[in-house]
Every structure is written in C-alpha cells, then in structure tokens.
Amino acid sequence: QVQLVESGGGLVQAGDSLKLSCVLSGSTFDDYVMGWFRQAPGKGPEWISGVNFAGGSVYYADSVKNRFTIDRDNAKSTLYLQMNSLQVEDTAVYYCAKSTGGWGSLFASWGQGTQVIVSS
C-alpha cells in the first residue's frame, strides 16, 4: 500500500523559513515525478512545485518561485520543500503527491497534509 507522510509544518512568523519532508513507502520512489500542493483556507488546491525522477527538472508556481526549493533524496524515498521568506499568504495545508509517471501524468497518491501557519 502506497503511503506518503508529510512532516515539518508549524506556526512561524512572516519572513521565517520551514522545511517540509515527505516520506514514501509501499512503492518505488525514483520512477515518478513528485509534487507539492497546498490548500489555503477557503480556496481550492494549488500545485506549487514538482520535480522529476533525478531532480534535474523542476516546476514552481509563480506564487512560490525564488522562495521555495523542491528536492528529493531517492535513496531515502523522501521529498523535501524548503520554504524561505514565508508570507502570511503561504498559510495552508501542504500535501505531497506521487504521480503515475513523468510530467503530465496524474498525481494519484497523496499524503495527509501538514499545516503551515504564517503570522504577521
């Protein structure tokens, strides 16, 4: 059974940093594009970042570009999201997801989410 477990969320002040982690079990890790999504209160889900198998190709939404960095450690089956210069608007539940293949494939497996709250 595929399982994704996020950690690292919390309550921080604007301008602070956080690093989220997501550990995958029950599946191979390095065959799939992995991504981070978030859902802010009262809003729909937003895809904010993705990374390909080897980590050489990445995607960032404009809302997080130049502030967030995605990375993966295939040996540890772990996905990371380094979040710097956090803003109040970054407050959301953050989810990691595993795709079914390469870029453009469906994100079919999801973690339970980790809450990030940024105060002013």
Jmol script that loads the backbone (N, CA, C; Angstrom):
load data "model"
ATOM      1  N   GLN A   1       0.842  -1.190   0.000  1.00  0.00           N
ATOM      2  CA  GLN A   1       0.000   0.000   0.000  1.00  0.00           C
ATOM      3  C   GLN A   1       0.882   1.246   0.000  1.00  0.00           C
ATOM      4  N   VAL A   2       0.608   2.127  -0.935  1.00  0.00           N
ATOM      5  CA  VAL A   2       1.387   3.357  -1.030  1.00  0.00           C
ATOM      6  C   VAL A   2       1.008   4.296   0.115  1.00  0.00           C
ATOM      7  N   GLN A   3       2.006   4.825   0.773  1.00  0.00           N
ATOM      8  CA  GLN A   3       1.764   5.764   1.865  1.00  0.00           C
ATOM      9  C   GLN A   3       2.746   6.915   1.758  1.00  0.00           C
ATOM     10  N   LEU A   4       2.235   8.118   1.905  1.00  0.00           N
ATOM     11  CA  LEU A   4       3.040   9.335   1.920  1.00  0.00           C
ATOM     12  C   LEU A   4       2.783  10.039   3.246  1.00  0.00           C
ATOM     13  N   VAL A   5       3.861  10.370   3.945  1.00  0.00           N
ATOM     14  CA  VAL A   5       3.721  11.008   5.245  1.00  0.00           C
ATOM     15  C   VAL A   5       4.528  12.294   5.259  1.00  0.00           C
ATOM     16  N   GLU A   6       3.818  13.419   5.388  1.00  0.00           N
ATOM     17  CA  GLU A   6       4.473  14.718   5.463  1.00  0.00           C
ATOM     18  C   GLU A   6       4.790  15.089   6.904  1.00  0.00           C
ATOM     19  N   SER A   7       5.796  15.928   7.044  1.00  0.00           N
ATOM     20  CA  SER A   7       6.139  16.474   8.357  1.00  0.00           C
ATOM     21  C   SER A   7       6.848  17.801   8.157  1.00  0.00           C
ATOM     22  N   GLY A   8       6.974  18.543   9.256  1.00  0.00           N
ATOM     23  CA  GLY A   8       7.735  19.790   9.209  1.00  0.00           C
ATOM     24  C   GLY A   8       6.917  21.057   9.253  1.00  0.00           C
ATOM     25  N   GLY A   9       5.602  20.925   9.204  1.00  0.00           N
ATOM     26  CA  GLY A   9       4.777  22.123   9.279  1.00  0.00           C
ATOM     27  C   GLY A   9       4.801  22.734  10.664  1.00  0.00           C
ATOM     28  N   GLY A  10       4.205  23.910  10.784  1.00  0.00           N
ATOM     29  CA  GLY A  10       4.156  24.569  12.084  1.00  0.00           C
ATOM     30  C   GLY A  10       3.719  26.004  11.962  1.00  0.00           C
ATOM     31  N   LEU A  11       3.854  26.706  13.081  1.00  0.00           N
ATOM     32  CA  LEU A  11       3.496  28.113  13.162  1.00  0.00           C
ATOM     33  C   LEU A  11       4.772  28.943  13.167  1.00  0.00           C
ATOM     34  N   VAL A  12       4.881  29.845  12.214  1.00  0.00           N
ATOM     35  CA  VAL A  12       6.066  30.694  12.106  1.00  0.00           C
ATOM     36  C   VAL A  12       5.626  32.129  11.842  1.00  0.00           C
ATOM     37  N   GLN A  13       6.586  33.023  11.901  1.00  0.00           N
ATOM     38  CA  GLN A  13       6.316  34.421  11.588  1.00  0.00           C
ATOM     39  C   GLN A  13       6.713  34.724  10.152  1.00  0.00           C
ATOM     40  N   ALA A  14       6.108  35.753   9.618  1.00  0.00           N
ATOM     41  CA  ALA A  14       6.452  36.182   8.268  1.00  0.00           C
ATOM     42  C   ALA A  14       7.950  36.444   8.181  1.00  0.00           C
ATOM     43  N   GLY A  15       8.549  35.952   7.102  1.00  0.00           N
ATOM     44  CA  GLY A  15       9.985  36.083   6.901  1.00  0.00           C
ATOM     45  C   GLY A  15      10.787  34.883   7.347  1.00  0.00           C
ATOM     46  N   ASP A  16      10.164  34.015   8.117  1.00  0.00           N
ATOM     47  CA  ASP A  16      10.849  32.812   8.604  1.00  0.00           C
ATOM     48  C   ASP A  16      10.930  31.745   7.512  1.00  0.00           C
ATOM     49  N   SER A  17      11.592  30.652   7.863  1.00  0.00           N
ATOM     50  CA  SER A  17      11.748  29.511   6.957  1.00  0.00           C
ATOM     51  C   SER A  17      11.225  28.242   7.606  1.00  0.00           C
ATOM     52  N   LEU A  18      10.826  27.316   6.770  1.00  0.00           N
ATOM     53  CA  LEU A  18      10.437  25.974   7.203  1.00  0.00           C
ATOM     54  C   LEU A  18      10.883  24.995   6.130  1.00  0.00           C
ATOM     55  N   LYS A  19      11.137  23.759   6.557  1.00  0.00           N
ATOM     56  CA  LYS A  19      11.454  22.711   5.598  1.00  0.00           C
ATOM     57  C   LYS A  19      10.487  21.557   5.819  1.00  0.00           C
ATOM     58  N   LEU A  20       9.734  21.245   4.784  1.00  0.00           N
ATOM     59  CA  LEU A  20       8.806  20.125   4.829  1.00  0.00           C
ATOM     60  C   LEU A  20       9.477  18.877   4.271  1.00  0.00           C
ATOM     61  N   SER A  21       9.089  17.740   4.826  1.00  0.00           N
ATOM     62  CA  SER A  21       9.577  16.453   4.342  1.00  0.00           C
ATOM     63  C   SER A  21       8.384  15.559   4.041  1.00  0.00           C
ATOM     64  N   CYS A  22       8.597  14.628   3.148  1.00  0.00           N
ATOM     65  CA  CYS A  22       7.547  13.667   2.784  1.00  0.00           C
ATOM     66  C   CYS A  22       8.227  12.346   2.489  1.00  0.00           C
ATOM     67  N   VAL A  23       7.877  11.330   3.252  1.00  0.00           N
ATOM     68  CA  VAL A  23       8.470  10.007   3.080  1.00  0.00           C
ATOM     69  C   VAL A  23       7.462   9.090   2.402  1.00  0.00           C
ATOM     70  N   LEU A  24       7.928   8.417   1.368  1.00  0.00           N
ATOM     71  CA  LEU A  24       7.094   7.472   0.621  1.00  0.00           C
ATOM     72  C   LEU A  24       7.421   6.046   1.043  1.00  0.00           C
ATOM     73  N   SER A  25       6.406   5.235   1.221  1.00  0.00           N
ATOM     74  CA  SER A  25       6.590   3.799   1.447  1.00  0.00           C
ATOM     75  C   SER A  25       5.576   3.047   0.605  1.00  0.00           C
ATOM     76  N   GLY A  26       5.876   1.772   0.354  1.00  0.00           N
ATOM     77  CA  GLY A  26       4.968   0.925  -0.399  1.00  0.00           C
ATOM     78  C   GLY A  26       5.065   1.051  -1.904  1.00  0.00           C
ATOM     79  N   SER A  27       6.054   1.779  -2.376  1.00  0.00           N
ATOM     80  CA  SER A  27       6.230   1.965  -3.815  1.00  0.00           C
ATOM     81  C   SER A  27       7.663   2.385  -4.076  1.00  0.00           C
ATOM     82  N   THR A  28       8.085   2.148  -5.293  1.00  0.00           N
ATOM     83  CA  THR A  28       9.368   2.736  -5.686  1.00  0.00           C
ATOM     84  C   THR A  28       9.203   4.249  -5.743  1.00  0.00           C
ATOM     85  N   PHE A  29      10.315   4.943  -5.520  1.00  0.00           N
ATOM     86  CA  PHE A  29      10.246   6.401  -5.422  1.00  0.00           C
ATOM     87  C   PHE A  29      10.829   7.073  -6.652  1.00  0.00           C
ATOM     88  N   ASP A  30      11.914   6.520  -7.153  1.00  0.00           N
ATOM     89  CA  ASP A  30      12.674   7.248  -8.167  1.00  0.00           C
ATOM     90  C   ASP A  30      12.142   7.067  -9.579  1.00  0.00           C
ATOM     91  N   ASP A  31      10.993   6.415  -9.744  1.00  0.00           N
ATOM     92  CA  ASP A  31      10.419   6.257 -11.071  1.00  0.00           C
ATOM     93  C   ASP A  31       9.387   7.319 -11.406  1.00  0.00           C
ATOM     94  N   TYR A  32       9.099   8.214 -10.452  1.00  0.00           N
ATOM     95  CA  TYR A  32       7.938   9.079 -10.598  1.00  0.00           C
ATOM     96  C   TYR A  32       8.248  10.543 -10.333  1.00  0.00           C
ATOM     97  N   VAL A  33       7.549  11.385 -11.054  1.00  0.00           N
ATOM     98  CA  VAL A  33       7.529  12.799 -10.704  1.00  0.00           C
ATOM     99  C   VAL A  33       6.793  12.951  -9.376  1.00  0.00           C
ATOM    100  N   MET A  34       7.354  13.775  -8.516  1.00  0.00           N
ATOM    101  CA  MET A  34       6.757  14.056  -7.208  1.00  0.00           C
ATOM    102  C   MET A  34       6.395  15.535  -7.141  1.00  0.00           C
ATOM    103  N   GLY A  35       5.378  15.842  -6.342  1.00  0.00           N
ATOM    104  CA  GLY A  35       4.955  17.234  -6.273  1.00  0.00           C
ATOM    105  C   GLY A  35       4.488  17.655  -4.898  1.00  0.00           C
ATOM    106  N   TRP A  36       4.456  18.964  -4.722  1.00  0.00           N
ATOM    107  CA  TRP A  36       3.886  19.582  -3.528  1.00  0.00           C
ATOM    108  C   TRP A  36       2.689  20.427  -3.952  1.00  0.00           C
ATOM    109  N   PHE A  37       1.640  20.293  -3.183  1.00  0.00           N
ATOM    110  CA  PHE A  37       0.426  21.068  -3.374  1.00  0.00           C
ATOM    111  C   PHE A  37       0.091  21.752  -2.053  1.00  0.00           C
ATOM    112  N   ARG A  38      -0.785  22.741  -2.121  1.00  0.00           N
ATOM    113  CA  ARG A  38      -1.266  23.351  -0.892  1.00  0.00           C
ATOM    114  C   ARG A  38      -2.713  23.791  -1.076  1.00  0.00           C
ATOM    115  N   GLN A  39      -3.390  23.878   0.043  1.00  0.00           N
ATOM    116  CA  GLN A  39      -4.758  24.378   0.031  1.00  0.00           C
ATOM    117  C   GLN A  39      -4.929  25.354   1.180  1.00  0.00           C
ATOM    118  N   ALA A  40      -5.163  26.597   0.821  1.00  0.00           N
ATOM    119  CA  ALA A  40      -5.370  27.644   1.815  1.00  0.00           C
ATOM    120  C   ALA A  40      -6.832  27.653   2.250  1.00  0.00           C
ATOM    121  N   PRO A  41      -7.106  28.194   3.424  1.00  0.00           N
ATOM    122  CA  PRO A  41      -8.486  28.246   3.911  1.00  0.00           C
ATOM    123  C   PRO A  41      -9.410  28.937   2.912  1.00  0.00           C
ATOM    124  N   GLY A  42     -10.495  28.259   2.562  1.00  0.00           N
ATOM    125  CA  GLY A  42     -11.488  28.844   1.662  1.00  0.00           C
ATOM    126  C   GLY A  42     -11.097  28.866   0.200  1.00  0.00           C
ATOM    127  N   LYS A  43      -9.976  28.229  -0.143  1.00  0.00           N
ATOM    128  CA  LYS A  43      -9.512  28.221  -1.537  1.00  0.00           C
ATOM    129  C   LYS A  43      -9.345  26.795  -2.039  1.00  0.00           C
ATOM    130  N   GLY A  44      -9.234  26.668  -3.339  1.00  0.00           N
ATOM    131  CA  GLY A  44      -9.007  25.372  -3.939  1.00  0.00           C
ATOM    132  C   GLY A  44      -7.549  24.973  -3.853  1.00  0.00           C
ATOM    133  N   PRO A  45      -7.237  23.738  -4.173  1.00  0.00           N
ATOM    134  CA  PRO A  45      -5.847  23.277  -4.128  1.00  0.00           C
ATOM    135  C   PRO A  45      -4.997  23.956  -5.200  1.00  0.00           C
ATOM    136  N   GLU A  46      -3.741  24.142  -4.885  1.00  0.00           N
ATOM    137  CA  GLU A  46      -2.788  24.786  -5.790  1.00  0.00           C
ATOM    138  C   GLU A  46      -1.555  23.909  -5.919  1.00  0.00           C
ATOM    139  N   TRP A  47      -1.156  23.605  -7.129  1.00  0.00           N
ATOM    140  CA  TRP A  47       0.087  22.879  -7.351  1.00  0.00           C
ATOM    141  C   TRP A  47       1.222  23.884  -7.287  1.00  0.00           C
ATOM    142  N   ILE A  48       2.112  23.734  -6.372  1.00  0.00           N
ATOM    143  CA  ILE A  48       3.141  24.746  -6.184  1.00  0.00           C
ATOM    144  C   ILE A  48       4.525  24.305  -6.648  1.00  0.00           C
ATOM    145  N   SER A  49       4.790  23.014  -6.709  1.00  0.00           N
ATOM    146  CA  SER A  49       6.119  22.594  -7.115  1.00  0.00           C
ATOM    147  C   SER A  49       6.128  21.129  -7.515  1.00  0.00           C
ATOM    148  N   GLY A  50       7.042  20.776  -8.410  1.00  0.00           N
ATOM    149  CA  GLY A  50       7.210  19.400  -8.823  1.00  0.00           C
ATOM    150  C   GLY A  50       8.656  19.148  -9.206  1.00  0.00           C
ATOM    151  N   VAL A  51       9.046  17.877  -9.170  1.00  0.00           N
ATOM    152  CA  VAL A  51      10.417  17.506  -9.512  1.00  0.00           C
ATOM    153  C   VAL A  51      10.407  16.161 -10.225  1.00  0.00           C
ATOM    154  N   ASN A  52      11.265  16.028 -11.224  1.00  0.00           N
ATOM    155  CA  ASN A  52      11.287  14.784 -11.991  1.00  0.00           C
ATOM    156  C   ASN A  52      12.134  13.737 -11.272  1.00  0.00           C
ATOM    157  N   PHE A  53      12.329  12.615 -11.919  1.00  0.00           N
ATOM    158  CA  PHE A  53      12.928  11.443 -11.294  1.00  0.00           C
ATOM    159  C   PHE A  53      14.291  11.730 -10.665  1.00  0.00           C
ATOM    160  N   ALA A  54      15.146  12.368 -11.452  1.00  0.00           N
ATOM    161  CA  ALA A  54      16.518  12.571 -10.989  1.00  0.00           C
ATOM    162  C   ALA A  54      16.721  13.920 -10.331  1.00  0.00           C
ATOM    163  N   GLY A  55      15.689  14.736 -10.310  1.00  0.00           N
ATOM    164  CA  GLY A  55      15.810  16.046  -9.679  1.00  0.00           C
ATOM    165  C   GLY A  55      16.327  17.131 -10.584  1.00  0.00           C
ATOM    166  N   GLY A  56      16.547  16.815 -11.844  1.00  0.00           N
ATOM    167  CA  GLY A  56      17.125  17.803 -12.738  1.00  0.00           C
ATOM    168  C   GLY A  56      16.120  18.717 -13.397  1.00  0.00           C
ATOM    169  N   SER A  57      14.869  18.394 -13.306  1.00  0.00           N
ATOM    170  CA  SER A  57      13.807  19.216 -13.896  1.00  0.00           C
ATOM    171  C   SER A  57      12.783  19.523 -12.816  1.00  0.00           C
ATOM    172  N   VAL A  58      12.528  20.817 -12.623  1.00  0.00           N
ATOM    173  CA  VAL A  58      11.625  21.221 -11.549  1.00  0.00           C
ATOM    174  C   VAL A  58      10.607  22.216 -12.072  1.00  0.00           C
ATOM    175  N   TYR A  59       9.516  22.319 -11.328  1.00  0.00           N
ATOM    176  CA  TYR A  59       8.458  23.284 -11.624  1.00  0.00           C
ATOM    177  C   TYR A  59       8.137  24.049 -10.351  1.00  0.00           C
ATOM    178  N   TYR A  60       7.911  25.359 -10.508  1.00  0.00           N
ATOM    179  CA  TYR A  60       7.447  26.184  -9.409  1.00  0.00           C
ATOM    180  C   TYR A  60       6.308  27.072  -9.893  1.00  0.00           C
ATOM    181  N   ALA A  61       5.282  27.179  -9.095  1.00  0.00           N
ATOM    182  CA  ALA A  61       4.244  28.173  -9.364  1.00  0.00           C
ATOM    183  C   ALA A  61       4.825  29.562  -9.131  1.00  0.00           C
ATOM    184  N   ASP A  62       4.281  30.535  -9.822  1.00  0.00           N
ATOM    185  CA  ASP A  62       4.774  31.906  -9.667  1.00  0.00           C
ATOM    186  C   ASP A  62       4.685  32.370  -8.214  1.00  0.00           C
ATOM    187  N   SER A  63       3.702  31.856  -7.495  1.00  0.00           N
ATOM    188  CA  SER A  63       3.473  32.313  -6.125  1.00  0.00           C
ATOM    189  C   SER A  63       4.607  31.929  -5.177  1.00  0.00           C
ATOM    190  N   VAL A  64       5.405  30.924  -5.554  1.00  0.00           N
ATOM    191  CA  VAL A  64       6.472  30.469  -4.653  1.00  0.00           C
ATOM    192  C   VAL A  64       7.852  30.530  -5.302  1.00  0.00           C
ATOM    193  N   LYS A  65       7.907  30.882  -6.556  1.00  0.00           N
ATOM    194  CA  LYS A  65       9.184  30.914  -7.277  1.00  0.00           C
ATOM    195  C   LYS A  65      10.164  31.846  -6.586  1.00  0.00           C
ATOM    196  N   ASN A  66      11.396  31.416  -6.516  1.00  0.00           N
ATOM    197  CA  ASN A  66      12.503  32.156  -5.897  1.00  0.00           C
ATOM    198  C   ASN A  66      12.433  32.198  -4.372  1.00  0.00           C
ATOM    199  N   ARG A  67      11.441  31.560  -3.779  1.00  0.00           N
ATOM    200  CA  ARG A  67      11.361  31.469  -2.317  1.00  0.00           C
ATOM    201  C   ARG A  67      11.391  30.023  -1.841  1.00  0.00           C
ATOM    202  N   PHE A  68      10.801  29.126  -2.614  1.00  0.00           N
ATOM    203  CA  PHE A  68      10.711  27.714  -2.239  1.00  0.00           C
ATOM    204  C   PHE A  68      11.654  26.900  -3.125  1.00  0.00           C
ATOM    205  N   THR A  69      12.187  25.809  -2.554  1.00  0.00           N
ATOM    206  CA  THR A  69      13.057  24.909  -3.302  1.00  0.00           C
ATOM    207  C   THR A  69      12.624  23.474  -3.044  1.00  0.00           C
ATOM    208  N   ILE A  70      12.368  22.757  -4.121  1.00  0.00           N
ATOM    209  CA  ILE A  70      11.999  21.346  -4.019  1.00  0.00           C
ATOM    210  C   ILE A  70      13.239  20.502  -4.237  1.00  0.00           C
ATOM    211  N   ASP A  71      13.286  19.375  -3.538  1.00  0.00           N
ATOM    212  CA  ASP A  71      14.416  18.471  -3.682  1.00  0.00           C
ATOM    213  C   ASP A  71      13.945  17.066  -3.320  1.00  0.00           C
ATOM    214  N   ARG A  72      14.700  16.088  -3.754  1.00  0.00           N
ATOM    215  CA  ARG A  72      14.352  14.710  -3.441  1.00  0.00           C
ATOM    216  C   ARG A  72      15.611  13.923  -3.170  1.00  0.00           C
ATOM    217  N   ASP A  73      15.487  12.976  -2.275  1.00  0.00           N
ATOM    218  CA  ASP A  73      16.565  12.031  -1.973  1.00  0.00           C
ATOM    219  C   ASP A  73      16.020  10.652  -2.299  1.00  0.00           C
ATOM    220  N   ASN A  74      16.365  10.148  -3.458  1.00  0.00           N
ATOM    221  CA  ASN A  74      15.794   8.871  -3.896  1.00  0.00           C
ATOM    222  C   ASN A  74      16.244   7.711  -3.008  1.00  0.00           C
ATOM    223  N   ALA A  75      17.426   7.801  -2.456  1.00  0.00           N
ATOM    224  CA  ALA A  75      17.914   6.732  -1.580  1.00  0.00           C
ATOM    225  C   ALA A  75      17.081   6.642  -0.302  1.00  0.00           C
ATOM    226  N   LYS A  76      16.496   7.760   0.110  1.00  0.00           N
ATOM    227  CA  LYS A  76      15.680   7.787   1.324  1.00  0.00           C
ATOM    228  C   LYS A  76      14.189   7.839   1.017  1.00  0.00           C
ATOM    229  N   SER A  77      13.840   7.795  -0.264  1.00  0.00           N
ATOM    230  CA  SER A  77      12.426   7.891  -0.670  1.00  0.00           C
ATOM    231  C   SER A  77      11.756   9.095  -0.028  1.00  0.00           C
ATOM    232  N   THR A  78      12.469  10.201  -0.034  1.00  0.00           N
ATOM    233  CA  THR A  78      11.994  11.394   0.665  1.00  0.00           C
ATOM    234  C   THR A  78      11.997  12.600  -0.257  1.00  0.00           C
ATOM    235  N   LEU A  79      10.930  13.357  -0.168  1.00  0.00           N
ATOM    236  CA  LEU A  79      10.751  14.600  -0.905  1.00  0.00           C
ATOM    237  C   LEU A  79      10.810  15.748   0.090  1.00  0.00           C
ATOM    238  N   TYR A  80      11.421  16.844  -0.328  1.00  0.00           N
ATOM    239  CA  TYR A  80      11.568  17.998   0.552  1.00  0.00           C
ATOM    240  C   TYR A  80      11.016  19.252  -0.107  1.00  0.00           C
ATOM    241  N   LEU A  81      10.647  20.201   0.744  1.00  0.00           N
ATOM    242  CA  LEU A  81      10.293  21.532   0.270  1.00  0.00           C
ATOM    243  C   LEU A  81      10.873  22.540   1.257  1.00  0.00           C
ATOM    244  N   GLN A  82      11.913  23.236   0.830  1.00  0.00           N
ATOM    245  CA  GLN A  82      12.490  24.298   1.638  1.00  0.00           C
ATOM    246  C   GLN A  82      11.735  25.579   1.342  1.00  0.00           C
ATOM    247  N   MET A  83      11.162  26.167   2.370  1.00  0.00           N
ATOM    248  CA  MET A  83      10.344  27.369   2.203  1.00  0.00           C
ATOM    249  C   MET A  83      11.006  28.526   2.940  1.00  0.00           C
ATOM    250  N   ASN A  84      11.433  29.512   2.178  1.00  0.00           N
ATOM    251  CA  ASN A  84      12.073  30.693   2.750  1.00  0.00           C
ATOM    252  C   ASN A  84      11.189  31.918   2.551  1.00  0.00           C
ATOM    253  N   SER A  85      11.485  32.957   3.308  1.00  0.00           N
ATOM    254  CA  SER A  85      10.745  34.226   3.199  1.00  0.00           C
ATOM    255  C   SER A  85       9.240  33.995   3.207  1.00  0.00           C
ATOM    256  N   LEU A  86       8.802  33.220   4.174  1.00  0.00           N
ATOM    257  CA  LEU A  86       7.380  32.869   4.229  1.00  0.00           C
ATOM    258  C   LEU A  86       6.518  34.107   4.422  1.00  0.00           C
ATOM    259  N   GLN A  87       5.369  34.077   3.775  1.00  0.00           N
ATOM    260  CA  GLN A  87       4.416  35.175   3.830  1.00  0.00           C
ATOM    261  C   GLN A  87       3.104  34.678   4.425  1.00  0.00           C
ATOM    262  N   VAL A  88       2.308  35.611   4.926  1.00  0.00           N
ATOM    263  CA  VAL A  88       1.015  35.228   5.503  1.00  0.00           C
ATOM    264  C   VAL A  88       0.194  34.452   4.474  1.00  0.00           C
ATOM    265  N   GLU A  89       0.360  34.827   3.208  1.00  0.00           N
ATOM    266  CA  GLU A  89      -0.396  34.179   2.127  1.00  0.00           C
ATOM    267  C   GLU A  89       0.019  32.718   1.908  1.00  0.00           C
ATOM    268  N   ASP A  90       1.118  32.293   2.505  1.00  0.00           N
ATOM    269  CA  ASP A  90       1.560  30.908   2.389  1.00  0.00           C
ATOM    270  C   ASP A  90       0.851  29.998   3.393  1.00  0.00           C
ATOM    271  N   THR A  91       0.040  30.559   4.263  1.00  0.00           N
ATOM    272  CA  THR A  91      -0.711  29.750   5.221  1.00  0.00           C
ATOM    273  C   THR A  91      -1.626  28.787   4.482  1.00  0.00           C
ATOM    274  N   ALA A  92      -1.462  27.489   4.756  1.00  0.00           N
ATOM    275  CA  ALA A  92      -2.211  26.460   4.040  1.00  0.00           C
ATOM    276  C   ALA A  92      -1.874  25.097   4.624  1.00  0.00           C
ATOM    277  N   VAL A  93      -2.629  24.113   4.195  1.00  0.00           N
ATOM    278  CA  VAL A  93      -2.236  22.724   4.423  1.00  0.00           C
ATOM    279  C   VAL A  93      -1.430  22.294   3.202  1.00  0.00           C
ATOM    280  N   TYR A  94      -0.262  21.746   3.450  1.00  0.00           N
ATOM    281  CA  TYR A  94       0.645  21.347   2.379  1.00  0.00           C
ATOM    282  C   TYR A  94       0.621  19.827   2.225  1.00  0.00           C
ATOM    283  N   TYR A  95       0.489  19.395   0.980  1.00  0.00           N
ATOM    284  CA  TYR A  95       0.399  17.973   0.664  1.00  0.00           C
ATOM    285  C   TYR A  95       1.506  17.583  -0.317  1.00  0.00           C
ATOM    286  N   CYS A  96       2.076  16.424  -0.123  1.00  0.00           N
ATOM    287  CA  CYS A  96       2.939  15.874  -1.158  1.00  0.00           C
ATOM    288  C   CYS A  96       2.149  14.821  -1.928  1.00  0.00           C
ATOM    289  N   ALA A  97       2.570  14.601  -3.156  1.00  0.00           N
ATOM    290  CA  ALA A  97       1.853  13.669  -4.015  1.00  0.00           C
ATOM    291  C   ALA A  97       2.816  12.970  -4.956  1.00  0.00           C
ATOM    292  N   LYS A  98       2.477  11.749  -5.280  1.00  0.00           N
ATOM    293  CA  LYS A  98       3.246  10.926  -6.223  1.00  0.00           C
ATOM    294  C   LYS A  98       2.454  10.775  -7.506  1.00  0.00           C
ATOM    295  N   SER A  99       3.135  11.017  -8.603  1.00  0.00           N
ATOM    296  CA  SER A  99       2.469  10.868  -9.889  1.00  0.00           C
ATOM    297  C   SER A  99       2.501   9.406 -10.326  1.00  0.00           C
ATOM    298  N   THR A 100       1.862   9.156 -11.461  1.00  0.00           N
ATOM    299  CA  THR A 100       1.859   7.803 -12.018  1.00  0.00           C
ATOM    300  C   THR A 100       2.937   7.634 -13.080  1.00  0.00           C
ATOM    301  N   GLY A 101       3.747   8.697 -13.277  1.00  0.00           N
ATOM    302  CA  GLY A 101       4.804   8.588 -14.273  1.00  0.00           C
ATOM    303  C   GLY A 101       5.593   9.871 -14.372  1.00  0.00           C
ATOM    304  N   GLY A 102       5.734  10.371 -15.616  1.00  0.00           N
ATOM    305  CA  GLY A 102       6.504  11.585 -15.840  1.00  0.00           C
ATOM    306  C   GLY A 102       5.628  12.819 -15.801  1.00  0.00           C
ATOM    307  N   TRP A 103       6.227  13.924 -16.315  1.00  0.00           N
ATOM    308  CA  TRP A 103       5.482  15.176 -16.349  1.00  0.00           C
ATOM    309  C   TRP A 103       4.181  14.987 -17.137  1.00  0.00           C
ATOM    310  N   GLY A 104       3.113  15.510 -16.594  1.00  0.00           N
ATOM    311  CA  GLY A 104       1.813  15.414 -17.237  1.00  0.00           C
ATOM    312  C   GLY A 104       0.980  14.240 -16.784  1.00  0.00           C
ATOM    313  N   SER A 105       1.575  13.331 -16.021  1.00  0.00           N
ATOM    314  CA  SER A 105       0.814  12.190 -15.524  1.00  0.00           C
ATOM    315  C   SER A 105       0.032  12.596 -14.277  1.00  0.00           C
ATOM    316  N   LEU A 106      -0.894  11.745 -13.902  1.00  0.00           N
ATOM    317  CA  LEU A 106      -1.801  12.048 -12.807  1.00  0.00           C
ATOM    318  C   LEU A 106      -1.090  11.907 -11.460  1.00  0.00           C
ATOM    319  N   PHE A 107      -1.350  12.839 -10.568  1.00  0.00           N
ATOM    320  CA  PHE A 107      -0.908  12.687  -9.184  1.00  0.00           C
ATOM    321  C   PHE A 107      -1.971  11.845  -8.480  1.00  0.00           C
ATOM    322  N   ALA A 108      -1.665  10.574  -8.258  1.00  0.00           N
ATOM    323  CA  ALA A 108      -2.680   9.631  -7.812  1.00  0.00           C
ATOM    324  C   ALA A 108      -2.589   9.266  -6.332  1.00  0.00           C
ATOM    325  N   SER A 109      -1.443   9.531  -5.720  1.00  0.00           N
ATOM    326  CA  SER A 109      -1.247   9.171  -4.309  1.00  0.00           C
ATOM    327  C   SER A 109      -0.902  10.432  -3.537  1.00  0.00           C
ATOM    328  N   TRP A 110      -1.546  10.588  -2.379  1.00  0.00           N
ATOM    329  CA  TRP A 110      -1.427  11.826  -1.611  1.00  0.00           C
ATOM    330  C   TRP A 110      -1.151  11.531  -0.144  1.00  0.00           C
ATOM    331  N   GLY A 111      -0.428  12.447   0.492  1.00  0.00           N
ATOM    332  CA  GLY A 111      -0.257  12.373   1.928  1.00  0.00           C
ATOM    333  C   GLY A 111      -1.435  12.999   2.645  1.00  0.00           C
ATOM    334  N   GLN A 112      -1.357  12.997   3.949  1.00  0.00           N
ATOM    335  CA  GLN A 112      -2.467  13.511   4.762  1.00  0.00           C
ATOM    336  C   GLN A 112      -2.376  15.017   4.976  1.00  0.00           C
ATOM    337  N   GLY A 113      -1.228  15.586   4.650  1.00  0.00           N
ATOM    338  CA  GLY A 113      -1.056  17.025   4.758  1.00  0.00           C
ATOM    339  C   GLY A 113      -0.400  17.449   6.053  1.00  0.00           C
ATOM    340  N   THR A 114       0.283  18.584   5.983  1.00  0.00           N
ATOM    341  CA  THR A 114       0.875  19.200   7.164  1.00  0.00           C
ATOM    342  C   THR A 114       0.540  20.683   7.141  1.00  0.00           C
ATOM    343  N   GLN A 115       0.132  21.195   8.279  1.00  0.00           N
ATOM    344  CA  GLN A 115      -0.350  22.570   8.366  1.00  0.00           C
ATOM    345  C   GLN A 115       0.818  23.549   8.515  1.00  0.00           C
ATOM    346  N   VAL A 116       0.762  24.593   7.723  1.00  0.00           N
ATOM    347  CA  VAL A 116       1.713  25.697   7.858  1.00  0.00           C
ATOM    348  C   VAL A 116       0.907  26.968   8.118  1.00  0.00           C
ATOM    349  N   ILE A 117       1.230  27.634   9.205  1.00  0.00           N
ATOM    350  CA  ILE A 117       0.578  28.891   9.549  1.00  0.00           C
ATOM    351  C   ILE A 117       1.643  29.970   9.671  1.00  0.00           C
ATOM    352  N   VAL A 118       1.467  31.031   8.906  1.00  0.00           N
ATOM    353  CA  VAL A 118       2.420  32.135   8.930  1.00  0.00           C
ATOM    354  C   VAL A 118       1.714  33.356   9.501  1.00  0.00           C
ATOM    355  N   SER A 119       2.223  33.845  10.605  1.00  0.00           N
ATOM    356  CA  SER A 119       1.621  35.004  11.250  1.00  0.00           C
ATOM    357  C   SER A 119       2.385  36.272  10.882  1.00  0.00           C
ATOM    358  N   SER A 120       1.686  37.389  10.931  1.00  0.00           N
ATOM    359  CA  SER A 120       2.320  38.665  10.560  1.00  0.00           C
ATOM    360  C   SER A 120       3.021  39.307  11.747  1.00  0.00           C
TER     361      SER A 120
END
end "model"
wireframe off; spacefill off
backbone 0.3
color backbone group
